[in-house]
């Protein structure tokens, strides 16, 4: 499994850098205007880490109070919250990987492993996968297939279906996605989706580049 950093380790400067380097979707572009000022104002309020920032905007009331004391526009801070929270995809239930045998998925659920986050923690190493196979009596190949997809869904924007497509395109992990060549991966995904197998429409190179960059940032809630 690729390395990731907990929210307590992420400094505001890293948040600023990520926003400035990201090809933001149009609705988030206003963040670029004033992100430096916002980070400076937040540091002035004693907020130095991502964990500290997330703790201060858990509710609308707290967000508005922070905006007032830091001298920031509440709407700007709310937009920053939406962007930052999108970096932490909600773990997918294992049942969302519906192309895998239901009977095998049920074995994990019986063992108390119900979502992608729990699966990646249990199967993050070869030894872990071997122990999981022994404990659940699940097919080792299913465990490997499920782990690859679960690991990829840790990346912003990667749904279970997108994870399946990436695996079929030759991407084995989130770390592998971060190192992928955008043009080659885009072409591989087009081949995987030939004839609209997974969705209608064209796979854009710009979106593939966004995925690759997002995979380079595996920041976690812990």
C-alpha positions as CSV (number, residue, x, y, z in Angstrom):
1,X,0.0,0.0,0.0
2,X,1.3,3.5,-0.8
3,X,2.2,5.7,2.1
4,X,-0.3,8.3,3.3
5,X,-0.2,11.2,5.8
6,X,-2.7,11.7,8.6
7,X,-4.4,15.1,8.9
8,X,-2.3,16.0,12.0
9,X,0.8,15.8,9.9
10,X,-0.4,18.1,7.1
11,X,0.6,21.8,7.5
12,X,-1.4,24.7,6.1
13,X,1.4,25.4,3.6
14,X,0.8,21.9,2.1
15,X,-2.9,22.7,1.8
16,X,-2.0,25.9,-0.1
17,X,0.5,24.1,-2.3
18,X,-2.0,21.4,-3.2
19,X,-4.7,23.9,-4.1
20,X,-2.3,25.9,-6.2
21,X,-1.0,22.8,-8.0
22,X,-4.4,21.2,-8.6
23,X,-6.3,21.7,-11.8
24,X,-9.4,22.7,-10.0
25,X,-12.9,22.2,-11.4
26,X,-14.5,25.5,-12.4
27,X,-16.6,25.9,-9.2
28,X,-13.5,25.7,-7.1
29,X,-11.4,28.2,-9.1
30,X,-12.2,31.1,-6.7
31,X,-10.0,29.4,-4.1
32,X,-6.9,30.4,-6.0
33,X,-7.6,34.1,-5.3
34,X,-6.7,34.5,-1.7
35,X,-5.5,31.1,-0.5
36,X,-2.2,32.6,0.7
37,X,-4.0,35.3,2.7
38,X,-6.4,32.7,4.1
39,X,-3.7,30.4,5.3
40,X,-1.8,33.3,6.9
41,X,-5.0,34.4,8.7
42,X,-5.7,30.9,9.9
43,X,-2.2,30.5,11.3
44,X,-2.7,33.8,13.1
45,X,-5.6,32.1,14.9
46,X,-3.2,29.3,16.0
47,X,-4.4,26.8,13.4
48,X,-1.3,25.2,11.8
49,X,-2.5,21.8,10.6
50,X,-5.2,20.2,8.5
51,X,-6.5,18.4,11.6
52,X,-6.8,21.7,13.5
53,X,-8.6,23.3,10.5
54,X,-11.1,20.5,10.1
55,X,-11.9,20.7,13.8
56,X,-12.8,24.3,13.5
57,X,-15.3,24.0,10.7
58,X,-17.3,20.9,11.8
59,X,-20.5,23.0,11.9
60,X,-21.8,26.1,10.1
61,X,-21.7,28.0,13.4
62,X,-18.1,27.1,14.1
63,X,-17.1,27.9,10.5
64,X,-18.8,31.3,10.7
65,X,-17.2,32.1,14.0
66,X,-13.8,31.2,12.6
67,X,-14.4,33.4,9.5
68,X,-15.2,36.3,11.8
69,X,-12.3,36.0,14.1
70,X,-9.8,35.3,11.2
71,X,-11.2,38.1,9.1
72,X,-12.2,35.8,6.2
73,X,-15.2,35.7,4.0
74,X,-17.5,32.9,5.3
75,X,-18.3,31.9,1.7
76,X,-14.6,31.6,0.8
77,X,-14.0,29.5,3.9
78,X,-17.1,27.3,3.1
79,X,-15.7,26.7,-0.4
80,X,-12.3,25.8,1.1
81,X,-14.1,23.3,3.3
82,X,-15.9,21.7,0.4
83,X,-12.6,21.3,-1.5
84,X,-10.6,20.0,1.4
85,X,-13.3,17.5,2.5
86,X,-13.5,16.1,-1.0
87,X,-9.9,14.9,-0.5
88,X,-11.2,12.3,1.9
89,X,-13.5,9.9,0.0
90,X,-16.0,8.1,2.1
91,X,-15.0,4.4,2.3
92,X,-17.1,2.3,-0.2
93,X,-19.0,-0.7,1.1
94,X,-17.6,-3.9,-0.2
95,X,-21.0,-4.6,-1.7
96,X,-20.3,-1.8,-4.2
97,X,-17.8,-4.0,-5.9
98,X,-20.7,-5.9,-7.3
99,X,-18.8,-7.6,-10.1
100,X,-17.1,-9.8,-7.6
101,X,-18.8,-13.0,-6.2
102,X,-21.4,-12.1,-3.5
103,X,-20.6,-15.2,-1.6
104,X,-17.0,-14.1,-1.3
105,X,-17.9,-10.6,-0.2
106,X,-20.2,-12.1,2.5
107,X,-17.2,-13.9,4.0
108,X,-15.5,-10.6,4.7
109,X,-18.7,-9.1,6.1
110,X,-19.1,-12.1,8.4
111,X,-15.5,-11.3,9.6
112,X,-16.5,-7.7,10.4
113,X,-14.9,-6.2,7.3
114,X,-17.6,-4.2,5.6
115,X,-15.9,-1.4,3.6
116,X,-12.9,-0.5,1.5
117,X,-11.0,1.2,4.4
118,X,-11.3,-1.9,6.7
119,X,-10.2,-4.1,3.8
120,X,-7.2,-2.1,2.9
121,X,-6.1,-2.1,6.6
122,X,-6.5,-5.8,6.9
123,X,-4.9,-6.7,3.5
124,X,-2.3,-4.0,3.1
125,X,0.6,-6.5,3.1
126,X,1.2,-10.0,1.6
127,X,1.2,-11.4,5.1
128,X,-2.1,-9.6,5.9
129,X,-3.7,-11.0,2.8
130,X,-2.5,-14.5,3.7
131,X,-3.9,-14.2,7.2
132,X,-7.2,-12.8,5.9
133,X,-7.5,-15.7,3.4
134,X,-6.9,-18.2,6.3
135,X,-9.3,-16.5,8.6
136,X,-12.2,-15.9,6.2
137,X,-11.6,-18.8,3.9
138,X,-12.0,-16.4,1.0
139,X,-10.4,-17.1,-2.4
140,X,-6.9,-15.4,-2.3
141,X,-7.4,-14.2,-5.8
142,X,-10.6,-12.5,-4.8
143,X,-8.8,-10.9,-1.9
144,X,-6.1,-9.6,-4.2
145,X,-8.7,-8.2,-6.7
146,X,-10.7,-6.6,-4.0
147,X,-7.7,-5.1,-2.4
148,X,-6.5,-3.5,-5.6
149,X,-9.9,-1.9,-6.2
150,X,-10.3,-0.9,-2.5
151,X,-6.9,0.7,-2.5
152,X,-7.7,2.8,-5.6
153,X,-10.9,4.1,-4.1
154,X,-8.8,5.9,-1.5
155,X,-8.0,8.4,-4.3
156,X,-10.3,11.4,-4.8
157,X,-12.8,10.9,-7.6
158,X,-12.2,7.1,-7.9
159,X,-15.5,5.3,-7.6
160,X,-15.7,1.4,-7.5
161,X,-16.4,1.4,-11.2
162,X,-13.5,3.7,-11.9
163,X,-11.3,1.5,-9.8
164,X,-12.3,-1.6,-11.8
165,X,-11.5,0.3,-15.0
166,X,-8.1,1.3,-13.7
167,X,-7.3,-2.2,-12.7
168,X,-8.3,-3.5,-16.2
169,X,-6.1,-0.8,-17.7
170,X,-3.1,-2.1,-15.8
171,X,-3.1,0.0,-12.6
172,X,-2.4,-2.1,-9.6
173,X,-2.6,0.4,-6.7
174,X,-3.0,4.1,-5.7
175,X,0.8,4.3,-5.7
176,X,0.9,2.9,-9.2
177,X,-1.7,5.5,-10.3
178,X,0.4,8.3,-9.0
179,X,3.3,7.1,-11.2
180,X,1.2,6.5,-14.4
181,X,1.8,8.2,-17.7
182,X,-1.4,10.3,-18.3
183,X,-1.5,9.8,-22.1
184,X,-0.9,6.1,-22.0
185,X,-3.4,5.6,-19.2
186,X,-6.0,7.6,-21.0
187,X,-5.6,5.4,-24.1
188,X,-5.7,2.3,-22.0
189,X,-9.0,3.4,-20.3
190,X,-10.5,4.2,-23.7
191,X,-9.7,0.6,-24.7
192,X,-11.2,-0.8,-21.5
193,X,-14.3,1.3,-22.0
194,X,-14.6,0.5,-25.8
195,X,-18.2,0.4,-26.9
196,X,-19.4,2.2,-23.7
197,X,-18.8,-0.9,-21.5
198,X,-18.7,1.1,-18.3
199,X,-20.1,4.5,-19.3
200,X,-21.1,6.6,-22.3
201,X,-18.8,9.4,-23.5
202,X,-15.2,10.0,-24.0
203,X,-12.5,9.7,-21.3
204,X,-10.7,13.1,-21.1
205,X,-7.0,13.4,-20.7
206,X,-7.5,16.3,-18.4
207,X,-9.6,14.2,-16.0
208,X,-7.0,11.4,-16.1
209,X,-4.3,13.9,-15.2
210,X,-6.5,15.0,-12.2
211,X,-6.7,11.4,-11.0
212,X,-2.9,11.0,-11.3
213,X,-2.2,14.1,-9.3
214,X,-4.8,13.3,-6.7
215,X,-3.2,9.8,-6.2
216,X,0.0,11.6,-5.3
217,X,-1.8,13.0,-2.2
218,X,-3.1,10.2,0.0
219,X,-4.0,12.2,3.1
220,X,-6.0,10.4,5.7
221,X,-8.5,11.3,8.4
222,X,-6.4,9.8,11.2
